[in-house]
Amino acid sequence: MTIIIPSRLVLDKQNSAITLGETIRLDSSDIGSTSSPMFRLMVKFLLNPVSSGSYNNVERNLSKYLDYEFMQEASEETSDMEYDEAEYKKYVNDAYKLLSEMDIQTFLDEHVKPKLSGSRIANFSQSDLDAVIRNLGNEELPMKDYLTSSGFNKIMGTRKTGDKSRKIRNIAESKAMYEDALDEIDDYIEISEIKRGEKKGGAGGYLTTVDGVTEKRPATIIEYKIVIDTEKMFKDIFEDAGIEPRIDIRKAEATLEDVIDDYSKSLKDDSYNLEINPDMPTLEDLRESGFDFIWFPKDLVEKALKDSELAEKIIKINMKLIWNEDRKEYEGVPFDALDDKEKELLLLLYNTNIIKVDSLYKYVTNEIVPSNRNLNQLEKKFLKEEIEPRAKKQDTEPSFENEFEQELWSKINDKVRLERKMDIILHAPDESKHNETKLFVTPINYNKLKVNGKEGLLSVKRNDSSKEFHSIIKQILSPNDIGIHTLTTRVIQVDDPYVKLAESYLNKPTMPSGGSSADNKKRFTELLDETWNVFRLIDAEYKSKGRPFLSNITEITPQKVSKPERSLTDVDYDRMDKPLTRPGKNPPTQGQSRVKEGGQVALISVQSRVFNSSLKRQLRRLRRYLDE
């Protein structure tokens, strides 16, 4: 028997009508065929949330067409409908069996690709589909695998990377350390020698070894720079785990009003992530803005134009100084009364991280003007080092750049330590009491140092009583902030014969004088324990390259409207059933619902997660309709 279901079913008893937008004709040739109208309806239902086709009627009404009791009643009310429940059920079950047992790749190639080709408004693009197919690899998986946990994990690739991805995201959310990164850290460390010089007597001065005779013990003082590139390390880790985080993308040409509006949205909706991030201006940006620096010595101008780190330091110092001078101009003045130049200063202070967005918001809403900004210790140290040569000219008056620099010098003079004091031993030889600390591969090759990877770093962390190195390691292993870590170490290299000589004196009986005297033994012990061939950390710097966003994503879900106050038109239903968008850090993609920034459980792309999750949900609904 041929089943004929008109495009519009009129239900007089319910005083309503439903439609799928097309007439359904089913005959024996449709059994086992993907050209079956019932099979095509099911495909449209699965693809509605991510396709460009207008399948809203299918999304809304297919459950009615799969309700056999309802269809029987409809056939009694619709004169041109030819229907037999047993026959109709056979076509429905055949179409669902064909769909659920079809290989996923076949489904994508034959039934999804054609609906994406040439579309300008599809919520899911051809490149997104390619990502899904690549993720499947050579797996032969039927569509019904979407409905099982093990099958869905295979589709998503979580069998390979899911546990790792989940672990990284959990660690990021708890702001903990991803210690597994230590297993691969060797590949991201480079060591270079930055200073070498021989110093007579540098191995400990002049030691009396024989009565009335002193012996020079020459030593070589060497400094090395250890650079750890956690930007590249974590990008490789994220890729291996199937995570594609978004890293600090700022909305172009943001105004101060945009920043405030963005922050206001986050206060109203705790699921909303800020769209606009601070964007450090360059020297050229500030020149174009017309801001004159308060302190920028002529001898630093050319250097700063070539050195971005120096430029950033000068910019931050000057923005603080400018704000402290201009702050009083904002007191008692409402935000709306500010001129463009005054707003521009506040935006620059935000972009340079001098004033946080919450402080700006308090000013805009309650006229609470941000307080003065203090220079930090590193900034004071920098200023002291730059100004001191001009402040202490030999036989002449100080040659300050200007009166402000003179005033600045008077404030910082003698208040800043000349050198950053760090007392962390990175590596000690066997002769030292700190010999459990071994950062480098031994025996030491002073011409080509090599970090002993994970074990080396952990040995320093275990033996650092100050806990400073623990903080450094925590920063290195944080997936929330990636960049370049630079450790500077200094060592006094003493040749092995002198070390053996010192040990021999210590092993001899204590004598009234000479190398084995009590004083010399004490001195040799100190040298072997603390100085000779002991590597100490003398500086640690970190330059952030970005903050990855690693939160979960939210599945694409049609937005529904409950209890409408008026009759809804087809246009209303179109708006309701298609995913809605809202502004976010990753731009909405052609009608796709918002996803939280960053990663996914273990995928090649966010779009892959959205697409597969949508298919899973739709297939689950379809099966429920058939089982009800």
C-alpha positions as CSV (number, residue, x, y, z in Angstrom):
1,M,0.0,0.0,0.0
2,T,1.2,3.5,-0.8
3,I,1.1,5.9,2.2
4,I,0.2,9.5,1.4
5,I,0.3,12.2,4.0
6,P,-0.6,15.7,2.8
7,S,1.7,18.6,3.5
8,R,-0.9,20.0,5.9
9,L,-2.9,18.0,8.4
10,V,-6.1,19.7,9.5
11,L,-7.3,18.5,12.9
12,D,-10.8,19.7,13.4
13,K,-11.2,18.1,16.9
14,Q,-8.3,20.2,18.1
15,N,-9.1,23.1,15.9
16,S,-5.4,23.2,14.7
17,A,-3.2,22.2,11.8
18,I,0.4,20.9,11.6
19,T,2.7,20.6,8.7
20,L,6.2,19.4,7.8
21,G,6.2,21.6,4.7
22,E,6.0,18.7,2.2
23,T,3.8,15.8,1.2
24,I,5.0,12.4,2.3
25,R,4.6,9.5,-0.2
26,L,5.8,6.1,0.9
27,D,5.8,2.9,-1.2
28,S,7.7,-0.4,-1.3
29,S,10.6,1.2,-3.2
30,D,11.4,3.2,-0.2
31,I,12.3,0.2,2.0
32,G,16.1,0.1,2.6
33,S,16.6,3.3,0.6
34,T,18.1,6.6,1.7
35,S,15.8,8.4,-0.8
36,S,12.9,7.5,1.4
37,P,10.9,10.6,2.4
38,M,10.9,9.3,6.0
39,F,14.6,8.8,6.1
40,R,15.1,12.4,4.7
41,L,12.8,13.8,7.3
42,M,14.9,12.1,10.1
43,V,18.1,13.6,8.6
44,K,16.5,17.1,8.5
45,F,15.6,16.6,12.1
46,L,19.1,15.7,13.1
47,L,20.7,18.6,11.2
48,N,18.3,21.4,12.0
49,P,20.4,23.0,14.8
50,V,23.5,23.2,12.6
51,S,22.3,23.4,9.0
52,S,21.3,26.2,6.7
53,G,18.1,24.5,5.7
54,S,14.7,25.7,6.9
55,Y,13.8,22.6,8.9
56,N,12.0,24.2,11.8
57,N,8.7,22.6,11.0
58,V,10.4,19.2,11.1
59,E,12.0,20.0,14.4
60,R,8.7,21.1,15.8
61,N,6.3,18.5,14.4
62,L,8.1,15.3,13.7
63,S,7.2,13.9,17.1
64,K,3.6,14.1,16.0
65,Y,4.3,12.2,12.8
66,L,6.0,9.4,14.8
67,D,3.0,9.1,17.2
68,Y,0.9,6.3,15.5
69,E,-2.2,7.0,17.6
70,F,-2.1,10.7,16.6
71,M,-1.6,9.8,13.0
72,Q,-4.5,7.5,13.0
73,E,-6.7,10.3,14.4
74,A,-5.3,12.7,11.8
75,S,-6.2,10.2,9.0
76,E,-9.8,10.2,10.2
77,E,-9.9,14.0,10.0
78,T,-7.9,14.6,6.8
79,S,-9.8,13.5,3.7
80,D,-6.9,13.2,1.2
81,M,-4.7,11.2,3.6
82,E,-4.1,7.5,2.8
83,Y,-2.8,5.8,5.9
84,D,-2.4,2.3,7.3
85,E,-0.8,2.1,10.7
86,A,1.0,-1.2,10.3
87,E,2.4,-0.2,6.9
88,Y,3.4,3.3,8.1
89,K,5.2,1.8,11.1
90,K,7.2,-0.5,8.8
91,Y,8.5,2.5,6.8
92,V,9.3,4.5,10.0
93,N,11.2,1.6,11.6
94,D,13.1,0.9,8.4
95,A,14.2,4.5,8.0
96,Y,15.4,4.7,11.6
97,K,17.2,1.3,11.3
98,L,18.9,2.5,8.1
99,L,19.9,5.8,9.8
100,S,21.1,4.3,13.1
101,E,23.2,1.6,11.4
102,M,24.7,3.9,8.8
103,D,28.5,4.6,9.1
104,I,29.0,8.1,10.5
105,Q,31.5,9.0,7.8
106,T,29.0,7.9,5.1
107,F,26.3,9.9,6.8
108,L,28.6,13.0,6.8
109,D,29.8,12.6,3.3
110,E,26.5,11.8,1.6
111,H,23.9,13.6,3.8
112,V,25.7,16.5,5.5
113,K,28.2,17.8,2.9
114,P,25.5,18.5,0.3
115,K,23.6,20.7,2.7
116,L,26.7,22.8,3.5
117,S,28.0,23.2,0.0
118,G,27.7,26.8,-1.2
119,S,25.8,27.9,1.9
120,R,26.5,31.4,3.2
121,I,24.3,31.1,6.3
122,A,25.0,27.6,7.5
123,N,25.7,27.4,11.3
124,F,28.3,24.8,10.5
125,S,30.8,25.2,7.7
126,Q,32.6,22.9,5.4
127,S,35.9,23.4,7.3
128,D,34.1,22.5,10.5
129,L,32.8,19.3,9.0
130,D,36.3,18.4,7.8
131,A,37.5,18.8,11.4
132,V,34.8,16.3,12.5
133,I,35.8,13.8,9.8
134,R,39.5,14.1,10.7
135,N,38.7,13.4,14.3
136,L,37.0,10.1,13.3
137,G,40.2,9.0,11.5
138,N,39.7,5.5,10.1
139,E,37.1,4.5,12.7
140,E,34.1,2.7,11.3
141,L,31.3,3.8,13.7
142,P,27.6,3.5,13.2
143,M,25.3,6.5,13.9
144,K,23.8,4.6,16.9
145,D,27.1,4.9,18.7
146,Y,26.2,8.5,19.4
147,L,23.8,7.0,22.0
148,T,26.3,5.1,24.1
149,S,29.0,6.6,26.3
150,S,31.8,4.4,24.9
151,G,30.7,5.1,21.4
152,F,30.4,8.8,21.9
153,N,33.8,8.9,23.5
154,K,35.2,7.2,20.4
155,I,33.5,9.7,18.1
156,M,34.9,12.6,20.2
157,G,38.4,11.1,20.4
158,T,38.4,11.0,24.2
159,R,39.8,7.5,24.1
160,K,43.1,9.1,23.2
161,T,43.1,12.5,24.8
162,G,40.0,12.9,27.0
163,D,41.5,12.1,30.4
164,K,44.5,14.4,29.7
165,S,42.2,17.2,28.5
166,R,39.9,16.8,31.5
167,K,42.8,16.8,33.9
168,I,44.3,20.0,32.3
169,R,41.0,21.8,32.5
170,N,40.4,20.8,36.1
171,I,43.9,21.9,37.0
172,A,43.4,25.2,35.2
173,E,40.1,25.8,37.0
174,S,41.7,25.2,40.4
175,K,44.7,27.3,39.5
176,A,47.0,24.4,40.4
177,M,50.2,23.1,38.7
178,Y,50.2,20.7,35.8
179,E,53.1,18.7,37.0
180,D,53.0,16.3,34.0
181,A,54.5,19.1,31.9
182,L,57.8,18.4,33.7
183,D,58.1,15.1,31.7
184,E,58.6,17.0,28.5
185,I,60.2,20.2,29.8
186,D,63.6,19.3,28.5
187,D,62.6,20.2,25.0
188,Y,61.7,23.8,26.0
189,I,64.8,24.8,27.9
190,E,67.7,26.7,26.4
191,I,70.9,27.7,28.3
192,S,73.3,30.4,27.2
193,E,76.4,31.8,28.8
194,I,76.1,35.6,29.3
195,K,79.2,36.5,31.3
196,R,82.6,35.0,32.0
197,G,85.6,36.5,33.7
198,E,88.6,35.3,35.6
199,K,89.2,36.8,39.1
200,K,92.4,36.2,40.9
201,G,91.8,34.8,44.3
202,G,88.1,34.5,43.4
203,A,88.0,31.0,44.8
204,G,87.9,32.3,48.2
205,G,90.6,35.0,48.5
206,Y,94.1,34.3,49.8
207,L,94.4,31.4,52.1
208,T,97.5,30.8,54.3
209,T,98.7,27.3,53.6
210,V,102.2,27.5,55.0
211,D,103.4,29.8,57.8
212,G,103.9,33.3,56.3
213,V,103.1,32.2,52.7
214,T,99.8,32.9,50.8
215,E,98.6,31.1,47.7
216,K,96.3,32.5,45.1
217,R,93.4,30.3,44.1
218,P,92.1,31.5,40.8
219,A,88.5,31.0,39.8
220,T,86.3,31.8,36.9
221,I,83.0,33.6,37.6
222,I,80.4,32.6,35.0
223,E,76.8,33.6,34.6
224,Y,74.2,31.7,32.6
225,K,70.7,32.5,31.4
226,I,68.2,29.6,31.5
227,V,65.2,30.3,29.3
228,I,62.1,28.1,29.7
229,D,59.5,28.6,27.0
230,T,56.2,27.6,28.6
231,E,54.3,29.3,25.7
232,K,55.5,26.7,23.2
233,M,55.4,23.9,25.8
234,F,51.7,24.4,26.8
235,K,50.7,25.0,23.2
236,D,52.1,21.6,22.3
237,I,50.5,20.1,25.4
238,F,47.1,21.6,24.5
239,E,47.4,20.3,20.9
240,D,48.3,16.8,22.1
241,A,45.3,16.8,24.5
242,G,42.9,18.0,21.7
243,I,42.4,21.4,23.3
244,E,42.3,24.6,21.2
245,P,42.2,27.4,23.7
246,R,41.6,31.0,22.8
247,I,44.4,33.2,24.1
248,D,43.8,36.9,24.9
249,I,42.1,38.2,21.8
250,R,40.9,41.7,22.4
251,K,38.0,43.4,20.6
252,A,39.5,45.9,18.1
253,E,39.2,49.7,18.7
254,A,37.5,49.3,22.0
255,T,36.3,52.4,23.7
256,L,36.1,53.0,27.5
257,E,32.3,52.7,27.2
258,D,32.8,49.3,25.5
259,V,35.0,48.2,28.4
260,I,32.4,49.3,31.0
261,D,29.5,47.8,29.1
262,D,31.4,44.5,28.8
263,Y,32.1,44.4,32.5
264,S,28.5,45.3,33.3
265,K,27.3,42.2,31.4
266,S,29.6,40.0,33.4
267,L,28.0,41.3,36.7
268,K,24.5,40.6,35.5
269,D,25.3,37.1,34.1
270,D,27.9,35.0,35.9
271,S,28.2,32.7,32.8
272,Y,29.3,35.6,30.6
273,N,33.0,35.9,30.1
274,L,34.6,39.3,29.4
275,E,34.9,40.0,25.8
276,I,37.5,42.8,26.1
277,N,41.0,42.3,27.6
278,P,43.7,44.9,28.3
279,D,45.8,45.6,25.2
280,M,49.2,47.1,26.1
281,P,49.8,50.2,24.0
282,T,53.1,50.9,22.2
283,L,55.2,54.0,22.4
284,E,53.8,54.9,18.9
285,D,50.2,54.5,20.3
286,L,50.9,56.9,23.0
287,R,52.5,59.4,20.7
288,E,49.5,59.3,18.5
289,S,47.3,59.8,21.5
290,G,49.2,63.0,22.3
291,F,50.3,62.0,25.8
292,D,53.6,63.5,26.9
293,F,55.7,61.4,29.2
294,I,56.8,62.9,32.5
295,W,60.0,60.8,32.6
296,F,61.7,59.6,29.5
297,P,65.4,60.4,29.3
298,K,66.8,61.1,25.9
299,D,69.4,58.3,26.2
300,L,66.6,55.7,26.6
301,V,64.5,56.8,23.6
302,E,66.4,54.9,20.9
303,K,66.9,51.8,23.2
304,A,63.2,51.7,24.0
305,L,62.2,51.8,20.4
306,K,64.2,48.6,19.8
307,D,63.4,46.9,23.1
308,S,59.7,46.2,23.7
309,E,60.3,45.1,27.4
310,L,62.1,48.4,28.1
311,A,59.3,50.3,26.3
312,E,56.6,48.6,28.4
313,K,58.5,49.4,31.6
314,I,58.8,53.1,30.7
315,I,55.1,53.2,29.6
316,K,53.8,51.7,32.9
317,I,56.0,54.1,35.0
318,N,54.8,57.1,33.1
319,M,51.2,56.1,33.1
320,K,51.3,55.9,36.9
321,L,53.1,59.3,37.1
322,I,50.6,60.9,34.8
323,W,47.6,59.5,36.7
324,N,49.0,60.7,40.0
325,E,49.3,64.2,38.6
326,D,45.9,64.3,36.9
327,R,43.9,62.3,39.4
328,K,42.5,65.4,41.2
329,E,40.9,66.6,38.0
330,Y,38.5,63.6,38.2
331,E,37.3,64.2,41.7
332,G,33.7,65.3,41.8
333,V,33.4,65.0,38.1
334,P,30.8,62.5,36.8
335,F,31.9,60.1,34.1
336,D,29.5,61.6,31.5
337,A,31.1,65.0,32.0
338,L,34.6,63.8,31.1
339,D,36.0,65.0,27.8
340,D,37.5,62.6,25.2
341,K,41.0,63.2,26.4
342,E,40.2,62.3,30.0
343,K,38.4,59.2,28.9
344,E,41.3,58.2,26.8
345,L,43.6,58.4,29.8
346,L,41.4,56.1,31.7
347,L,41.3,53.6,28.8
348,L,45.1,53.7,28.6
349,L,45.4,53.1,32.3
350,Y,43.1,50.1,31.8
351,N,45.1,48.8,28.9
352,T,48.4,49.1,30.8
353,N,46.9,47.2,33.8
354,I,47.5,50.3,36.0
355,I,43.8,50.5,36.9
356,K,41.5,47.5,36.9
357,V,38.1,47.4,35.2
358,D,36.3,47.1,38.5
359,S,37.8,50.3,39.8
360,L,36.7,52.0,36.5
361,Y,33.2,50.7,37.0
362,K,33.0,52.1,40.5
363,Y,34.0,55.5,39.2
364,V,31.4,55.3,36.4
365,T,28.6,54.2,38.7
366,N,29.5,55.8,42.0
367,E,32.1,58.5,41.1
368,I,34.7,56.7,43.3
369,V,37.9,58.0,41.7
370,P,40.7,55.3,41.6
371,S,43.5,56.1,44.1
372,N,47.1,57.1,43.3
373,R,49.3,54.4,41.8
374,N,52.5,53.5,43.6
375,L,55.7,52.4,41.8
376,N,56.6,48.8,42.6
377,Q,60.0,47.7,43.9
378,L,61.3,46.7,40.4
379,E,60.2,50.0,39.0
380,K,62.0,51.8,41.8
381,K,65.1,49.8,41.2
382,F,65.0,50.5,37.5
383,L,64.6,54.3,38.2
384,K,67.4,54.2,40.7
385,E,69.8,52.5,38.3
386,E,69.0,54.9,35.5
387,I,69.1,58.2,37.5
388,E,71.9,57.4,39.9
389,P,74.8,58.1,37.3
390,R,73.4,61.5,36.7
391,A,72.8,62.2,40.4
392,K,76.4,61.4,41.4
393,K,78.6,63.1,38.8
394,Q,82.2,63.3,39.9
395,D,83.3,66.9,40.7
396,T,80.2,68.4,39.2
397,E,76.6,69.1,40.1
398,P,74.1,66.4,39.4
399,S,72.8,66.5,35.8
400,F,69.2,65.5,36.2
401,E,67.0,65.4,33.1
402,N,64.5,67.8,34.7
403,E,63.2,69.0,38.0
404,F,60.8,66.1,38.2
405,E,63.7,63.6,37.9
406,Q,65.5,65.3,40.7
407,E,62.3,65.1,42.9
408,L,61.9,61.5,41.9
409,W,65.5,60.7,42.9
410,S,65.0,62.2,46.3
411,K,62.0,59.9,46.9
412,I,63.6,56.7,45.8
413,N,67.2,57.2,46.9
414,D,68.4,54.8,49.5
415,K,65.0,53.1,49.6
416,V,65.6,50.4,47.1
417,R,68.0,47.5,47.3
418,L,70.6,47.8,44.6
419,E,70.4,44.2,43.8
420,R,67.7,41.7,44.0
421,K,68.7,39.3,46.8
422,M,68.0,35.6,46.1
423,D,69.5,32.8,48.1
424,I,68.5,29.8,46.1
425,I,71.0,27.1,45.3
426,L,70.3,25.5,41.9
427,H,73.1,23.0,41.8
428,A,75.8,21.9,44.2
429,P,78.8,19.5,43.7
430,D,79.3,16.3,45.7
431,E,81.7,18.0,48.1
432,S,79.0,20.4,49.3
433,K,76.5,19.8,52.1
434,H,73.8,20.8,49.5
435,N,74.8,18.0,47.2
436,E,71.2,16.7,46.9
437,T,70.4,19.7,44.8
438,K,71.3,18.8,41.2
439,L,69.7,21.0,38.6
440,F,72.2,20.1,35.8
441,V,73.4,17.0,34.2
442,T,76.6,15.8,35.8
443,P,79.5,15.8,35.4
444,I,79.2,19.5,34.8
445,N,80.2,20.8,31.4
446,Y,80.8,24.5,32.0
447,N,80.9,25.1,28.2
448,K,77.5,23.4,27.6
449,L,75.2,23.2,30.6
450,K,72.2,21.0,30.4
451,V,69.2,20.9,32.8
452,N,68.5,17.4,34.2
453,G,64.9,17.8,33.2
454,K,62.2,16.9,35.6
455,E,64.5,15.4,38.2
456,G,66.7,18.5,38.2
457,L,63.9,21.0,38.8
458,L,62.3,18.9,41.5
459,S,65.6,18.5,43.3
460,V,65.8,22.3,43.6
461,K,62.2,22.5,44.7
462,R,62.7,19.9,47.4
463,N,65.8,21.5,48.9
464,D,64.8,25.2,48.7
465,S,64.1,26.1,52.3
466,S,62.9,29.6,51.3
467,K,60.1,28.2,49.1
468,E,60.9,30.8,46.5
469,F,61.7,28.2,43.9
470,H,58.4,26.5,44.6
471,S,56.7,29.7,43.5
472,I,58.8,29.8,40.3
473,I,57.9,26.2,39.5
474,K,54.2,26.9,40.2
475,Q,54.3,29.7,37.7
476,I,56.2,27.6,35.1
477,L,53.6,24.8,35.4
478,S,50.5,27.0,35.4
479,P,48.3,26.3,32.3
480,N,46.5,29.6,33.1
481,D,49.4,31.8,32.1
482,I,52.0,31.0,29.5
483,G,55.2,32.8,28.4
484,I,58.9,33.0,28.8
485,H,60.7,32.3,32.1
486,T,64.3,33.5,32.4
487,L,66.5,32.3,35.3
488,T,69.9,33.8,35.8
489,T,72.5,31.8,37.7
490,R,76.0,32.5,38.8
491,V,78.8,30.1,39.6
492,I,82.4,30.4,40.8
493,Q,84.1,27.6,38.8
494,V,87.1,26.1,40.7
495,D,89.2,23.5,39.0
496,D,89.3,20.0,40.5
497,P,92.9,20.1,41.8
498,Y,92.0,22.9,44.2
499,V,88.9,21.1,45.4
500,K,90.9,18.0,46.1
501,L,93.5,20.0,47.9
502,A,90.9,21.6,50.1
503,E,89.4,18.1,50.9
504,S,92.9,16.8,51.8
505,Y,93.4,19.6,54.3
506,L,90.0,18.9,55.9
507,N,90.9,15.2,56.2
508,K,94.2,15.9,58.0
509,P,94.5,16.4,61.7
510,T,94.0,20.0,62.8
511,M,97.3,21.8,63.1
512,P,98.2,25.1,64.8
513,S,98.8,26.7,61.4
514,G,98.9,26.0,57.7
515,G,96.2,24.5,55.5
516,S,94.9,22.3,58.2
517,S,94.6,25.0,60.8
518,A,91.3,25.4,62.5
519,D,90.7,28.7,60.8
520,N,91.6,27.3,57.3
521,K,89.4,24.2,57.9
522,K,86.5,26.4,58.7
523,R,87.1,28.5,55.7
524,F,87.6,25.5,53.4
525,T,84.3,24.0,54.7
526,E,82.4,27.2,53.9
527,L,84.0,27.3,50.4
528,L,83.1,23.7,49.6
529,D,79.6,24.0,51.0
530,E,78.5,27.4,49.8
531,T,80.9,28.8,47.1
532,W,83.1,26.6,44.9
533,N,81.1,25.2,41.9
534,V,77.8,26.0,43.6
535,F,75.3,27.5,41.2
536,R,73.0,30.2,42.8
537,L,70.0,31.8,41.3
538,I,70.6,35.6,41.2
539,D,67.5,36.7,39.2
540,A,64.2,35.4,37.9
541,E,62.1,37.1,35.3
542,Y,58.8,36.2,33.6
543,K,57.2,37.6,30.5
544,S,53.6,36.5,30.0
545,K,52.6,35.8,26.4
546,G,48.9,35.1,27.1
547,R,46.3,33.6,29.3
548,P,44.6,30.5,27.7
549,F,40.9,30.0,28.3
550,L,40.3,26.4,29.1
551,S,36.7,26.1,30.3
552,N,34.2,23.6,29.1
553,I,32.0,24.4,26.1
554,T,28.2,24.7,26.1
555,E,26.3,22.6,23.6
556,I,24.4,24.3,20.9
557,T,20.7,24.3,22.0
558,P,17.7,25.9,20.4
559,Q,16.2,28.6,22.6
560,K,12.6,27.9,23.5
561,V,9.9,30.4,24.6
562,S,7.5,29.2,27.3
563,K,3.9,30.4,27.7
564,P,3.7,32.8,24.9
565,E,1.3,35.7,25.5
566,R,0.1,35.8,21.9
567,S,-0.3,33.5,18.9
568,L,3.1,32.7,17.4
569,T,3.7,33.0,13.7
570,D,6.1,30.9,11.6
571,V,8.6,33.8,11.8
572,D,8.4,33.6,15.6
573,Y,9.0,29.9,15.5
574,D,12.0,30.4,13.2
575,R,13.5,32.7,15.7
576,M,12.8,30.4,18.6
577,D,14.1,27.2,17.2
578,K,17.3,28.4,15.7
579,P,20.2,28.9,18.1
580,L,20.5,32.5,19.3
581,T,23.8,34.3,19.7
582,R,25.3,36.8,22.0
583,P,28.6,38.6,22.0
584,G,31.6,36.8,23.3
585,K,35.3,36.4,23.2
586,N,35.1,33.8,20.4
587,P,33.0,35.5,17.8
588,P,29.6,33.9,17.2
589,T,29.9,31.7,14.1
590,Q,27.0,32.0,11.7
591,G,24.1,31.5,14.1
592,Q,26.0,29.1,16.4
593,S,25.1,29.4,20.0
594,R,27.7,30.8,22.4
595,V,30.4,28.5,23.6
596,K,32.5,29.2,26.7
597,E,36.0,30.2,25.8
598,G,38.7,27.7,25.2
599,G,38.9,24.0,25.3
600,Q,36.7,21.1,24.9
601,V,36.8,17.6,26.3
602,A,39.2,16.2,23.8
603,L,38.5,17.5,20.3
604,I,40.1,18.9,17.2
605,S,37.8,22.0,17.3
606,V,35.1,23.6,19.3
607,Q,32.8,23.3,16.2
608,S,33.4,19.5,16.2
609,R,32.2,19.3,19.8
610,V,29.2,21.4,19.1
611,F,28.2,19.5,16.0
612,N,28.6,16.0,17.5
613,S,26.9,17.0,20.7
614,S,24.0,18.4,18.7
615,L,23.7,15.1,16.7
616,K,23.7,13.1,19.8
617,R,20.9,15.1,21.4
618,Q,18.8,15.0,18.3
619,L,19.3,11.3,17.8
620,R,18.4,10.7,21.4
621,R,15.2,12.7,21.0
622,L,14.4,10.8,17.8
623,R,14.7,7.4,19.5
624,R,12.5,8.6,22.4
625,Y,9.8,9.6,19.9
626,L,9.8,6.1,18.5
627,D,9.8,4.4,21.9
628,E,6.9,6.5,23.4
